[in-house]
Amino acid sequence: MANGTLGANFAPQSGRVVIVGEEPLLEALPAASNQVQLLQYAIPGSEVSLQVTPHLPPAEWLPFGQSVQTNLVQEMGTFAPTGPGLFFRAARTPNSP
């Protein structure tokens, strides 16, 4: 907890905490049929650009989509990776709240 007290699970299942700050956070989760589900965490109302590259370090990040965050967490879709690797990132667009 914010005051340093240990926070215990209050339900039969454990949970997790995601801290949403100025920059968006992108999470990749395994999905059915060897696909990847992307979840985007950001401040509601902020404009977020989803970008992709086939290599790390990237020669450049390519635009993959843009959205306005409607909730703290938003599903960005489920994708079948192509090739040996596909890397995603979320970036706040300039002048976004």
Beta strands, then each sheet from edge to edge (+ up, - down):
strand 1: 25-31
strand 2: 35-41
strand 3: 47-53
strand 4: 62-68
strand 5: 73-79
strand 6: 87-92
sheet 1: 1+ 2- 5+
sheet 2: 4+ 3- 6+
end
